[in-house]
Amino acid sequence: MDELCAQFGKIGRVLRQAYTNTYDRRFRSIASYLDNGTARAAADSWEKFAPDLVHLNKQNLEDGLDLLRAATYGGIPSVCTIHLTQSAKYLRARTPWIRDWLARRALARYRGPMVAVIEERKRDLAEFLGSAERTHAIPNGVELYDLSARNTIRDAVRHEFGVAHDSLLLVAVGRMVPQKRPVAFLEYAARILGRLPHARFIWVGDGALAAEWDRWVGDRHLGNVIQRLPWRSNVRDVLFAADAFLHVAEFEGLPLAILEALSAGLPCAISPNLLREMPFLDDSNSVAIGEGDTWAEILADPAALTVRGKNARKLAEEQFSFDIMAARYEALYRETLGYRG
C-alpha cells in the first residue's frame, strides 16, 4: 500500500486509517459484518474529509462488509466496485452458505450503484442479488503501451534472460497463490514442451507457492527453460519479449495482467475454464490450450500469433484503455451525484 499511496500522492491527497482486512480477521466476513465500530470510524473520517463521493473497491462479494455499512451512514453518495462477483459457493469456499447470506444482506442494504468489471460479472452480481437494479459494468482500464520500440526491447530482454531470438516465449504475471494456479502453469508448460521443445517460459511474481514452484522445476531439471522472476515495477518489457501470454488461473474478475498483455499486443494462451469467464477472448485474439492439436499448430506459427496479437491490441484500444474506463466512471459519478439533488 505504501507504493500505491506514493503514486497516488502525486495527483491527490492521501488519507490513511488503520483497518483490519476481512481475511486477517479470525471469523472473516462474519466479524467484518458485525464490526459496527470500524464502520462508524470510517464513516466519521469520511465526514471530516467531506468528499463529494466515496468510491469503495471490493475484491469480492464478502470482503469489506464493514465499509459497506459505513457508506450507509451519513449523507455522502457512494459507488462500490466489486471485482469478483462469483459467490462463495461457486468459489468452493468453506461454509459458503453463511458467507453468501451475509454478503447478500450487506449488499441489499447498501443503496449506491454497484459496479462489476465485465458484463459476465455483472450478470453474476444480478443473479446473486436477485435483481439487476443498481448494477453496472465498467471494465478495468490499462495503459496503452507505445509499441514503437517493442522489437528493440524484445531483443534486449531475451538476451538478458538467455532466450534465443527464434524461441517461442510464453510469459505469465501474477501472485503465486492457489487462485492463480502457478503449478498448473508448470503443468501446461510441460504439455507445451512436449509438442514444442523450443518453447521457453517466464513467470513474473512471487508468493506462498514459490517454494513449491522451485521444487517442481528443480526436480524435473527444467531451470534452463522455465524461469521465475521477482516482482518488477515494469512488466511491459517482459511482455514485449514474449510471443504469447499464458494464463491458467482458476477464476478471475478482469485481471489487469491479461489487459496489459492485450495492450502489449500479445495473444493470450488460456485454459478453457477462463474462456467461459472472459468471452471477449476468442479465436481472433487468443489460443485455447484445450484438447486436440490446434493450439500447438497456432503456437508454432509466428504469423498466426502476429495476427492474434494485432487483434489483441485492437481490443485493448477499443474496450480497455484508461481513458474509456475514466469516462465511464465519471459518467456514473455524475449520475450518482445527480440523484442526491
Phi, psi and omega in degrees: 000331180301316181295317179298315180295323179296320179291316181292330181300343178287339185238350182200175180274136180250123174246125183245144182220141178299135183206137177262117180298148180309318186276000170263358178272148182298317182253018171050238189294333178296312179296320179296317182297325184270355185275082180289332180297314178296320179299315179296318181297318178296315181299320180295319180294323177294318180298321180293323180286333177057056176284164173287328186205145175252131178246112178270140174240118179248135177294317183214186186295325191265345185276159177065030180293333175293323179288327173300318178295320179302323182291343178274347178274148177073192186241021182275123177298154181212160175229145180232123174261133179239116188279322177245110184255010174287144183288163176299326177297315179298321183278002178058041177282163177289149182040057186295330186296317180288323181293317177293322180297315180295315181297316181297318180295316180294318180291327178294326180282335178289135188253357182274174175294145177243131187245128169258159189265007177192155184301321181296321178289329175296319178296321175300316182295315179297320178294320180296319182276342184081012181197144176268000180298135179069010177260142181222161174236118175229106182298149173299157177236154178223166175295137173272106185296145170284117185269003188296329181256017187299315183296320179295315179294322179303311182297319182293317182291320177298320177296319181300321185255012173070034179257123182297153182301323185261008176283148173279116182249123176247134187238147171229151176227126178170167175290145178271076181231163184306320182301322183279347176053058179297328178290324174297325174304316179295321179294321175294321178300316179297322179295317179294319179299328178297332179259329185229083186298342180276000182289149176227157188221140175225130171249128177255115179149173182213171179158191188297334184265010183298318181295319178297318176303309183300320178296317181301312181294317181294318181298332182258003178055047182250015183298341179276350180237344179234119183241151174238126180251147174291172179304140177234140178290338181237099178270351182306316185296322178292321178297319179298332181281345189270165174257336180202160180251116184263118185226123187225030182301159180289320178204161182209163166267268170218088190293134178298330180300318179292318180296322177294324176296317177299317180299325179281001180076031180256132168289150179263125169266116197224148179285149186303326181299326181281337175297327176289329180284328186228078186292353174291344172272124183215190183296344181279336186227004184211175179228121179275117179274078183244219179281167177081191186245357186301318183300321181292322179297320180291314181296332180277356185249100181304323181295319179296319178294324179297316179298314179296324178296319177295321178292326177296315179297319179299320178298317179299318181295323186274335188230336194232032178273160175304316185297317180295314179299314182298318180297320181291320178291320179300319178297320179291320176302313181297319178297318181294317178293329177295325178298331182290335182079000000 
